[in-house]
Amino acid sequence: MKRLLLLCLVLLAGCSPPADAWNGEESTEAVTVRSWVDRADVVPGKAFWYTVEVDQAADAVFELPDPGADIKGLQILSIESPEPEPAGDRLLIRHKLKLKAPLKGTYAIPGVEGTWRRGDAVGTAGTGPILIEAKRTGGEEEGAGDELRDLKPPAEPDPNRAPLVAGGLGLLVLLAVIGLLLRRRKEEPAPPPPPAWDVALGAVQALERSGALTAADQGPAAYEISAILRRYVEARFGVTAWRMTTTEVLRALPRDIASDIKLEAAVRDVLEASDRVKFARDPVTHAEMEGWLESVRLVVRRTTPREPVA
């Protein structure tokens, strides 16, 4: 019952009215992000619209990830991203995705979140997930063609029921064997996830091989270097660095890093320098980008435990 109530609340929250219905007092936030679907009664095989709306100050710089990048299960039929609409000293940006649920069931549209900068202020803005319940509606769409034709009188029952009994027992044995095999398969432990230090060093190598460090637009590479370091600190020490600003991350650094002057300086240099490239578009040399990667390697290698962590 609690699960059904939670599903209804999420569905109602995700089926907000279109963007025109958000009229009211002008937002004082640097960036506000909203999302909704156009209908709650989603039918498998029928398209519906998912909208993400960004309401931001004209002088704010905001990077919103692709709203459809993490959507699983649902089919993306089309994407519409019209030009931003100016409204006084604010901008209104909409991304509309035409989706379809291929089968009956419950689907989750994950939330999206990005980082914004306005003057010296830096923060994040995003939306929560939306649950989609896809179920059949019945009626003419599914009832057509179900008319009974050429009905014949039932045949006389076979007085010898031994074959039916034997077949039923065989079916029960087969189902029991299948159930036992499935149970044993579920009991097998899942392999442990790779350690955070291996993931971080692998991401550094992949970024170097991608050629992004020498691209004309250095913003994506700077964002990825900062993201690798943030994800490592979060996975290794439990600090929610992914959702923090640079200042908040530096204040919350674990003792293993904060007590080491060299490591603390490496973290500070990577986060603050990458912020200047992402938000202020400051030019940077390839050697500097390589230096940031070396700083990430230094932090990871110096904080990798000598003994395996369970």
C-alpha positions as CSV (number, residue, x, y, z in Angstrom):
1,M,0.0,0.0,0.0
2,K,2.8,2.4,0.9
3,R,4.6,1.6,-2.4
4,L,1.4,2.4,-4.4
5,L,0.9,5.7,-2.5
6,L,4.5,6.7,-3.2
7,L,4.1,5.8,-6.9
8,C,1.0,8.0,-7.2
9,L,2.7,10.9,-5.6
10,V,5.6,10.7,-7.9
11,L,3.4,10.4,-10.9
12,L,1.3,13.4,-9.9
13,A,4.5,15.4,-9.3
14,G,5.9,14.5,-12.7
15,C,2.6,15.4,-14.5
16,S,2.9,19.1,-13.9
17,P,1.2,21.5,-16.3
18,P,3.1,22.9,-19.3
19,A,5.6,25.7,-18.9
20,D,3.0,28.3,-19.7
21,A,1.2,27.4,-16.5
22,W,4.2,28.4,-14.3
23,N,3.3,32.1,-14.4
24,G,3.6,33.8,-11.1
25,E,6.2,35.8,-9.2
26,E,9.5,36.1,-11.1
27,S,12.1,33.7,-9.8
28,T,14.9,35.1,-7.7
29,E,17.1,32.0,-8.0
30,A,20.0,32.0,-10.4
31,V,18.8,28.8,-12.1
32,T,15.6,26.8,-11.6
33,V,15.0,23.5,-13.4
34,R,11.6,21.8,-13.7
35,S,10.5,18.6,-15.5
36,W,7.1,16.9,-16.3
37,V,5.3,14.5,-18.6
38,D,2.2,15.4,-20.5
39,R,0.1,12.5,-19.4
40,A,-0.3,10.1,-16.5
41,D,-2.1,7.3,-18.4
42,V,0.8,6.1,-20.4
43,V,-0.1,3.3,-22.8
44,P,2.6,0.8,-24.0
45,G,3.4,1.6,-27.7
46,K,1.9,5.1,-27.6
47,A,4.1,8.2,-27.5
48,F,4.1,10.8,-24.8
49,W,6.2,14.0,-24.1
50,Y,8.8,14.6,-21.4
51,T,9.7,18.2,-20.9
52,V,12.7,19.8,-19.0
53,E,12.5,23.5,-18.5
54,V,15.4,25.7,-17.4
55,D,14.6,29.2,-16.0
56,Q,17.9,31.1,-15.5
57,A,19.1,34.6,-15.0
58,A,20.5,36.1,-18.2
59,D,23.9,36.7,-16.6
60,A,24.2,33.1,-15.2
61,V,26.2,30.4,-16.9
62,F,24.6,27.0,-16.7
63,E,25.5,23.6,-18.0
64,L,22.6,21.0,-18.1
65,P,23.5,17.4,-19.1
66,D,21.7,15.8,-21.9
67,P,18.2,14.9,-20.5
68,G,18.0,11.7,-22.5
69,A,21.5,10.4,-21.8
70,D,20.5,8.2,-18.8
71,I,17.0,7.2,-19.8
72,K,16.8,3.4,-19.8
73,G,14.0,1.2,-21.1
74,L,11.9,3.9,-22.7
75,Q,12.4,4.6,-26.4
76,I,13.4,8.1,-27.5
77,L,11.5,9.0,-30.7
78,S,12.6,12.6,-31.1
79,I,14.2,15.5,-29.3
80,E,13.3,19.2,-29.6
81,S,15.5,21.9,-28.2
82,P,14.3,25.3,-29.5
83,E,16.2,28.5,-29.0
84,P,16.2,30.1,-25.5
85,E,13.3,32.6,-25.0
86,P,14.3,35.9,-23.3
87,A,11.9,37.1,-20.6
88,G,13.2,40.4,-19.1
89,D,16.5,39.7,-17.4
90,R,16.0,35.9,-17.6
91,L,16.1,33.1,-20.2
92,L,13.7,30.2,-20.6
93,I,15.1,27.1,-22.2
94,R,13.1,23.9,-22.9
95,H,14.1,20.5,-24.0
96,K,11.2,18.2,-25.2
97,L,11.7,14.5,-25.6
98,K,9.1,12.3,-27.4
99,L,9.2,8.9,-25.5
100,K,7.5,5.6,-25.8
101,A,7.2,2.7,-23.4
102,P,7.6,-0.5,-25.4
103,L,6.1,-2.8,-22.8
104,K,3.8,-2.8,-19.8
105,G,5.5,-1.9,-16.5
106,T,7.0,0.8,-14.4
107,Y,9.8,3.0,-15.9
108,A,12.0,5.7,-14.2
109,I,13.0,8.9,-16.0
110,P,16.1,9.9,-14.0
111,G,16.6,13.5,-12.8
112,V,19.1,15.8,-14.4
113,E,21.4,18.2,-12.6
114,G,24.0,20.7,-13.8
115,T,26.4,23.3,-12.4
116,W,25.8,27.1,-12.7
117,R,27.9,30.1,-12.1
118,R,26.8,33.7,-11.6
119,G,29.5,36.1,-10.8
120,D,31.5,34.7,-7.9
121,A,28.6,32.4,-6.9
122,V,28.6,28.8,-7.9
123,G,25.9,26.1,-7.3
124,T,23.9,23.3,-8.8
125,A,20.3,23.0,-10.0
126,G,18.4,20.0,-11.2
127,T,15.2,17.9,-11.0
128,G,14.2,14.7,-9.3
129,P,13.2,11.4,-11.1
130,I,9.8,10.8,-12.6
131,L,8.1,7.3,-12.5
132,I,6.1,6.2,-15.5
133,E,3.4,3.5,-15.1
134,A,2.7,1.9,-18.5
135,K,-0.4,-0.3,-18.5
136,R,-3.0,-1.5,-20.9
137,T,-6.3,0.3,-21.1
138,G,-8.4,-2.5,-22.6
139,G,-11.4,-1.6,-24.8
140,E,-11.4,-1.6,-28.6
141,E,-7.6,-1.4,-28.8
142,E,-7.1,-4.8,-27.3
143,G,-10.5,-6.4,-27.6
144,A,-10.8,-6.4,-31.4
145,G,-10.7,-9.7,-33.1
146,D,-11.7,-11.7,-30.0
147,E,-15.0,-12.8,-31.3
148,L,-15.7,-16.5,-31.1
149,R,-16.3,-18.2,-34.5
150,D,-17.1,-21.7,-35.6
151,L,-18.0,-23.0,-32.2
152,K,-18.2,-26.8,-32.0
153,P,-19.8,-28.9,-29.3
154,P,-17.2,-30.2,-26.8
155,A,-15.8,-33.6,-27.3
156,E,-16.7,-36.5,-25.0
157,P,-14.2,-36.7,-22.1
158,D,-11.6,-39.4,-22.3
159,P,-12.5,-42.0,-19.7
160,N,-8.8,-42.9,-19.3
161,R,-7.3,-40.0,-17.3
162,A,-3.9,-41.7,-16.6
163,P,-2.1,-39.7,-19.4
164,L,-3.4,-36.5,-18.0
165,V,-2.3,-37.4,-14.5
166,A,1.2,-38.4,-15.7
167,G,1.5,-35.2,-17.7
168,G,0.5,-33.1,-14.8
169,L,3.0,-34.8,-12.5
170,G,5.8,-34.4,-15.1
171,L,4.9,-30.7,-15.4
172,L,5.1,-30.3,-11.6
173,V,8.5,-32.0,-11.5
174,L,9.8,-29.7,-14.4
175,L,8.6,-26.6,-12.6
176,A,10.3,-27.7,-9.3
177,V,13.6,-28.3,-11.1
178,I,13.4,-24.9,-12.8
179,G,12.6,-23.2,-9.5
180,L,15.6,-24.9,-7.8
181,L,17.9,-23.8,-10.6
182,L,16.7,-20.2,-10.4
183,R,17.0,-20.2,-6.6
184,R,20.6,-21.4,-6.8
185,R,21.4,-18.8,-9.4
186,K,20.0,-16.0,-7.2
187,E,22.0,-17.1,-4.2
188,E,25.3,-16.7,-6.1
189,P,27.0,-13.5,-4.8
190,A,27.5,-10.7,-7.2
191,P,31.1,-9.8,-8.1
192,P,32.4,-6.8,-6.0
193,P,32.6,-3.5,-7.8
194,P,36.1,-2.3,-8.9
195,P,37.9,-0.2,-6.2
196,A,37.6,3.6,-6.5
197,W,41.3,4.1,-7.2
198,D,41.3,1.7,-10.2
199,V,38.2,3.5,-11.6
200,A,39.8,6.9,-11.2
201,L,43.1,5.9,-12.8
202,G,41.3,4.2,-15.7
203,A,39.2,7.3,-16.3
204,V,42.4,9.4,-16.4
205,Q,43.9,7.1,-19.1
206,A,40.7,7.1,-21.1
207,L,40.6,10.9,-21.1
208,E,44.2,11.1,-22.3
209,R,43.5,8.7,-25.1
210,S,40.3,10.5,-26.2
211,G,42.2,13.6,-27.5
212,A,39.9,16.0,-25.6
213,L,42.9,17.7,-24.0
214,T,43.9,19.2,-27.3
215,A,40.4,20.1,-28.5
216,A,39.5,23.7,-29.3
217,D,36.8,23.8,-26.7
218,Q,38.6,22.9,-23.4
219,G,35.4,23.1,-21.2
220,P,34.4,19.4,-21.6
221,A,38.0,18.2,-20.7
222,A,38.2,20.5,-17.7
223,Y,34.8,19.4,-16.5
224,E,35.8,15.7,-16.8
225,I,39.1,16.2,-14.9
226,S,37.2,17.8,-12.1
227,A,34.5,15.1,-12.2
228,I,37.1,12.3,-12.0
229,L,38.6,13.8,-8.8
230,R,35.2,14.5,-7.3
231,R,33.9,11.0,-8.0
232,Y,37.0,9.5,-6.5
233,V,36.8,11.6,-3.3
234,E,33.1,10.6,-2.9
235,A,33.7,6.9,-3.5
236,R,36.9,6.6,-1.5
237,F,36.0,8.8,1.6
238,G,32.2,9.1,1.5
239,V,32.2,12.9,1.0
240,T,29.4,14.0,-1.4
241,A,31.8,15.9,-3.5
242,W,29.8,15.5,-6.7
243,R,27.0,17.7,-5.4
244,M,29.2,20.3,-3.7
245,T,30.8,23.5,-4.9
246,T,34.6,23.8,-5.0
247,T,34.6,25.7,-1.7
248,E,32.4,23.1,0.0
249,V,34.6,20.3,-1.2
250,L,37.7,22.0,0.2
251,R,36.1,22.5,3.5
252,A,34.9,18.8,3.7
253,L,38.2,17.2,2.6
254,P,39.0,14.0,4.7
255,R,41.9,14.2,7.1
256,D,44.0,11.9,4.8
257,I,44.1,14.8,2.3
258,A,43.6,17.9,4.4
259,S,46.5,17.1,6.6
260,D,48.9,16.7,3.7
261,I,49.8,20.1,2.3
262,K,50.8,18.7,-1.1
263,L,47.6,16.7,-1.6
264,E,45.4,19.6,-0.4
265,A,47.1,21.9,-2.8
266,A,46.7,19.4,-5.7
267,V,42.9,19.1,-5.0
268,R,42.6,22.9,-4.8
269,D,44.6,23.5,-8.0
270,V,42.5,21.1,-10.0
271,L,39.1,22.2,-8.8
272,E,39.7,26.0,-8.9
273,A,41.5,25.9,-12.3
274,S,38.9,23.7,-14.0
275,D,36.2,26.0,-12.7
276,R,37.9,29.0,-14.4
277,V,38.0,27.1,-17.7
278,K,34.4,25.8,-17.4
279,F,32.7,29.0,-16.4
280,A,35.0,31.9,-17.3
281,R,36.4,30.2,-20.4
282,D,40.0,31.1,-19.4
283,P,42.5,29.7,-22.0
284,V,44.9,27.1,-20.7
285,T,47.8,25.3,-22.3
286,H,48.0,21.6,-22.9
287,A,50.9,21.3,-20.4
288,E,48.6,22.7,-17.7
289,M,45.9,20.2,-18.5
290,E,48.5,17.4,-18.2
291,G,49.6,18.9,-14.9
292,W,46.0,18.6,-13.6
293,L,45.9,15.0,-14.5
294,E,49.2,14.4,-12.7
295,S,47.6,16.1,-9.6
296,V,44.7,13.7,-9.8
297,R,47.1,10.7,-10.1
298,L,49.0,12.0,-7.1
299,V,45.9,12.2,-4.9
300,V,44.7,8.8,-6.0
301,R,48.0,7.0,-5.5
302,R,48.8,8.7,-2.2
303,T,45.4,7.8,-0.7
304,T,45.2,4.2,-2.1
305,P,45.2,1.9,0.9
306,R,48.2,-0.5,1.3
307,E,45.9,-3.3,2.3
308,P,42.7,-4.1,0.3
309,V,39.6,-2.5,1.6
310,A,36.6,-4.9,2.2
